[in-house]
Amino acid sequence: MGAGVGWGAGVSYAAVVRIFVARLAGTAVFDPVGDQIGRVRDVVVALRPNDPPRVHGLVVEVQPRRRVFLPITRVTSIEADAVIFTGSINLRRFEKHATETLALGELLDLTVELDGQRVTVLDLAMEQGRTAEWLVTKVAVLRGGTGRGLRRRRGETVVVDWAEVTGFGVVQRDQGAASLLAAFEETRPADLANVLRHLPGKRQAEVASALEDERLADVLEELPERDQIGILGRLDAERAADVLAAMDPDDAADLLQDLPTAEAEALLARMEPREAAPVRRLLTYAENTAGGMMTSRPVVLPPHATVAEALAEIRRKDVTPAVAAQVYVARPPVDTPTGRYLGVAHFQRLLREPPSSLVGGAIDATVDPIRPDLPLPEVTSFLATYNLVAAPVVDELGRLVGAVTVDDVLDHLLPSDWRERDERPAGPEVPDPDSPGYDPSGAGPTSDGGPDGGEG
């Protein structure tokens, strides 16, 4: 089993197996036959008064977005890019016991004491002892750093023994979240949202406070309504308005529809008028119609724009694949509601055209726009009939007011609680083909998690 990449120098692979837990965040988890079954989201430990914390196991997220418990006793290998386990994994939803703590979610960014000085926890290292028991033995701390959140200034990073640090059992009112967010820096917004909603309310507020407005907006768009409302309610009104402005207008409108009218109007009033205007327009449409589902920010260009300009627009990082699938062509102004709508140019057609040619010459005349009041079933049928991933929405004046994308449609077709599907009954366990009684039909051996805790 290889040692993880650590903070301190001189860690020998032969001398010690030391894994820094923050490095495990997002690591792929493989079953005994080499199939990936999920990714690590946290490490479950048990704090003890006079001894190093005992590692119980890993919180693993399996599809579809279900968090389950993997006992550390079943982990056979931990590498830089893979965790491999043996036996079976119980697919019941993970529930943390009262005596357990999440190393990433709850211990990172704590303020503790080292030699009488207040320091911040950056990471924890776990090692396997002679009895095969895994313990948290080292703590990476920041000494002398100043500031909060992602703007924290650098100080001196040191790695010390667990026994040298005190204060882990103290509940802190403002913990910060820089190290936690660093561990999930490369995580997609949907996956970070799933991490966030499983944290205690206190930690949710601290993480939301540390996130930049754009990142928090992306995460909020992936959360269930009740979590969106809960997190938004913990922000001050000015920050909440800024985050709403950073969200896609259709997602912001959906969220505001779930708030009391007075509260929604107060937030809209705090937004810049140009940012609030598209949200207000979307709020005028019924929810399960093309107007209620559409994004008001599709890629729109005038007919005299070049193909090169069009391709540059759909290459932007903030444009989702569904929105980037086609460019809408309209007379100026090109902000929705636009001037007269002319047609749509699919990105595949644009790739076949000379870069200097005009997008007006690449319009697909066979795609008709739809009206804002078209109901959800008919929008779905329209996309399916013409094999489209998006459809232009045009008002009675012939202006483009938005575009309905396939992800918008799926969001409205799925059950309202689909983002909370990890709380539904689980399927069978992932079996070990080498274990006694292995059944190739998929039943496999069962387990209650054993004495390792966290079996959920």
N, C-alpha and C positions, 0 to 999 in steps of 0.2 A: 504494500500500500504506500503510495508516494506521499511525501509531505507536501502540504499546501504552500503556496507562495506566501511568505510572511512579511511582517514589518521589520523584524530584527535581522541583523546579519549573522552569519555563522551558524545557521540552523542546518545540521547535517541530516541527510536522508537516512544514513545508517544509524545515527545516534538517537534520533527521536522522530516519532510520527506526530507532527504538530500541524493542526489544521486551523486556520483563521476563519471564523464562522462567516464573516461578511463576504468572504470570497466564494462561499457556497451558494449565495443567493442567485437563483436562476440556473444553477448547474443541472444538466440533464440527468435523469435517473433511469437506469436500465435494469430490466429483469434478467434472470439467469440465462435466457436464450439470446440476449442482446437486443431486445426490443425496447425502445424508449417508452416509458409509461407516464412520465411527467417531469416536473422540475422542482428543485428545492426552493421553498419559500421562507423557511425559518428553521431554527434549531430549538428543540424543547429541552430545558434544563430544570433542575430542582436546586434552589438555593438552600444552603445549609449553614447554620450559625457559625461553626468553627472549622469547617472543612470546605475544600473547593467544591463548586457545584457539580452534581452528577448529570451527565448527558443522558437523557431518556431516548431521544430519537430525532427524526427530521419531520417537518411538515412538508409534504409533497403535494403539489397541485397536479391532479390528473384531469384529463378531459372528461366531461365538459366543465372545467373550472371548479372542480371539487377538491377540497383540501383534506387529505387523509394523513394518517400517522404511519411512519415507517420506523419501527424500533431500531435503535443503533446496533443491537445484537445481530440484526440480519444484514447489516452493511458489511460487505466483504472487501470493498475497495473504494477509495476516495481519491480521485485524480483531479487535475486542473479543469477538465472538461466533462467529467463523468463520475457519477456515483452508481455503484453496482451492488445489488442486494441478492440474497438467496432466500429460498422459501417462498412464501406467499405474502401478499400485502392486503390488509383488510381495507375494503373500499367504503366503510362507513365514514360519515363525515367526522372530521377531527373536532373534538371539543377539549379544550385545555382544562386540566384539573386545577383545583384551587391551590394546590401545592406546587404547581408548575409555572414556569416563566418562559416567555419567548425571548431568546437571546437577541435576535435582530429587532423585533418589534418593541421590546420593552427595556432592554439594557443598553443598547447603543445610545450615545449622546447624554447619558446620565452624568451629573456632576458628582464626583466622589473625591475622597481625600487620599493624598499620597505624601507622606512625610510632613503632615500638617498643612499641605498646600492643596487648594481646590483645583482639580483637573477634570478633563472631559474624556469619557470613554469613546474611543474610536473603533475598537475591535476587541474580540475575545478569541483566545486560542484554546483548542481542546486537544488533549493528548490521551493516548491509550496506555493505561498502566499495565503492570505485570499480570494483574488478574483479568485482563481483557476489558476492564471497566474504563469507559471514557469519562474524563473529568475536564472541567475548565480550569486550566492551570496558569494561564498568562493573560494579562490585560494590556492592550495597547492604549495609551492615553496621550492626550494633548496637554502639554504643560506650558502655560504662559500665553496661550491663544486668547484673542479678544473678539468680541462681536458675537452675533447670533446667526442661526440659519445658514444659508448657503454663502453668506458674506463673511463668515468667520475668518479672522486673520490667522495666519500660520504662527504656530509656536514651535516648541520642541516636542517631537514624538518619541516616546520611550515605551519599551515593553518591560513590564515588571511582573513578579509573581503575584498570584491572586491574593496571597496572604498580606501583601504590602499595602493593599488598597482597602479602604473602608467606606461604607455609605451605600452599598448596593441595596440594602433593605429599606431605605428611606424613600417615601413617596415624594416626588418633586412636583411643584406646581407648574414649572415651565422648563421642560426638559430639552427642548430643541430637537432637530431632526436631521442635521446635516449628514451624519455618518449613515443613518438609515437610508436616506435618499441616495447617497453615494453608492450604497450596496445595490440599489435598484435603478441606477442611472440609465442603463441601456434597456430597461424593461419597457415594453409597450404600454401605452396608457391603459388599455383594458386590463392588463395583468397587474399594473400598479394599483388600479382601482380595486381589484380583488384583494390585494394585500391590505389596502387602506381600510376596506369595510370590515375586515376581520380584526382590526386593532380596537382596543378600548377607546371610548369616546374621548378621553383625555389625550391619547396619542393621536387620534384622528385630527383633533384641533391643532396639535403641535405640528404635525406633518403638513396640514393645509396651510398653516401660517408660514412654513419654511419654503413651500413651493412657489415658483414664479407664477404670475397670473396665467400665462399661456399654458404652462404645464398643468396647473390646477384645473383650468378650463377643460383641457383634453381629458383629464381624469374624471371630472364631474360628468362629462357626457357619457361615460361608460358605467356609471353607478345607477343602482335602482333609485326610484324617485324618493323614497323615504330617506336614503342616505344623502342624496343631493340636498334635500331640504335641511337635513340635520347639519351637514357641514356648512352650507351657506348661512344657516342661522347662527353659527358660531363666529362668523366673520363680522367685523364692523361694517356698517352700511356702505361706507365708501369703498372698502375693499370688495365687498360683495358685488357692487355695481361694476367695478373694474373687471372682475372675473366673468360676470355675465357678458360684458362687452367683448371679452376675448373668446367666448364660446361662439360656435356657429349659430347664426340667428335662429334657425329652426329648433336647435336644442335649447337655446335660451328661452324661446317662446314656450316650448313644452314644459320647461321647469317653472316658468312664471305662471302657467295655467294651473299648476298644482298649489300655488301660494294663495293666501287670502287676497282679495282684490286690492285692498288698501296697501298691503305690503308690496304687492307686485308693482303697483303704480308708483310707490315711493322709490323703489329701485330703478324703475324706468326713468323717473325724474332726475335721478343722480347720474345717469349715463349721459354721455355726450349726445346731443340731438341727432347727429349723423349716424351714431351707432344704435340709438334707440329706434330710429325710423323704420329699418327693415324688420325689427322685432315686433313693433306695433302693427305693421302691415300683416305679418303672419298671424298675429293674434285675432285678426278679423275673420279668418277662415275657420270652418269647422275642422275638427281634429282629424277625422278619417276621410279627408278629401285630398286631392292633389295639392291644393293651396296650403292645407294644414301640415302636409308632410314635406313639402319641397324645401330645398335650400335656396336662399335668395342670393347666393354668391357662386353661381356657376362661372365658367370661363367664357367671357363674352368679348368679342372683337368686332371692329367695323369691317366691312367687306374689302376695304383697301389695305388692310393689314397683310403682311406677308406670311407665308407658311412658316418661315424661320421664327417669326415673332410668336406665332401660335404654338409651335413646339416648345419655345422657351417658356411660355406661360404654363403649359401642362407639365413641364419638368419641375416646377416649383415644389419644394418639400412640403409646403402647407396644403397642397392640393391632393385630395384623396384619390385613389385609383378610379373609383366610380365617377367622380366629378371630372377627372382628367380624360375619361374615355372619349369625350367629344367637346368640340368648341362650338359655341353658339354665335351666330353672325347676326348683327342687328345694326340699324342706323344709329348714329350717335343721338343721345348719350348712351354709353354702353353699361352704365350702372343701372341695376334693376330699380324700378321699371324702365326698360330701355326705350329707345326709339323703335321704329317699326321693325318687327322681327322678320328676318330673311330666310333663315334656315340653319341647319346643323352640319358641321364638318367632322366626321369621325377621325380619330387619331390615326387609324390604319390608312385611311385615304391620304391624310396629311404626310405620312411617311413615304408615300409613293410619289408625291409631287415635288418638283424642284423647289428648293428653299426660297427662291426669289419670286415664285408665283404668288398670286393673291388668294386669300382664303375664300373670297367670294366666288372663285371658280371651282372650289372643291366642295360646294354645298351638295348634300344629298337631298334631292327634291322629293324623295319618296316617303320621308318621315314627316308626318303631320304633327303639329303641336296639340296639346290637350288643354282643356280649360281648368281653372282653379277649383271649380265645384265638382269635378269628376270624382265619384266615390272610389274608395279603396279597391273593391273587387274589380271595377272596370280599369283602374290604373294597373292592377296586377295583370289582368288579361292583355292589356295593351303591350306591356313590356314583354310578356311571354310570346304573344303572337308575332311580334317583329324582332324577337331575339335581341332586345336592347337592354343595356345596363342603366340607361337614364332616358328621360323624356322631357322635352321643353314644355313649359307651362306658359301660356299666352292669355292675356286678358281680353276683354271685349273690344279694346281699342287697338288690338294687334301688337301690343307691347310684350316683350319677354319679361315675366315677373319672377321666374325661377326655374328650377329643374328638379324633377323627382328622380332620385337614384334608387337602385335596387336595394341598397342597405336601408334607406328610409322605409321602403315598402316592407322589408323583412322585420324591421323594428315594430311596425304596426300589426303585422300578421301574427307574430309570436305572442304567446301569453304575456300578460302584463308583468308577471313575476319571473320572466325568463332569465334575467340577470341574477336571480337568486336560486338557480337550479341546483347548486351544490347542496341545498338543504332538502332536496327531494331524496327518496329512497335510493340507495346505491345498487349497482349491479353486482355481479359475482366478483370474487377476489381474482387477482392475477396469480395464476398457479405456477408452481415450480415443477417442470417436467421431470426432474430427477428425484422428486420426493416420493416416498411410498404412497401408493394409492392414487397416483396421478391419473386423472381422467381426461383424455384428449377431447372429450366433448365440451370441456370448459368448466366443469364443476370444481375440480381441484380440491386440495386440502383446505381446511378452514382454520382460523385462529382468532382468539379473542385479544390478541396483542400481548399476552403474557404479562410478566411482572414489570415490564419496562415503562409503564405509565402511558398516558396520552393516547390510549387506544381509541378514544372517541366513541 
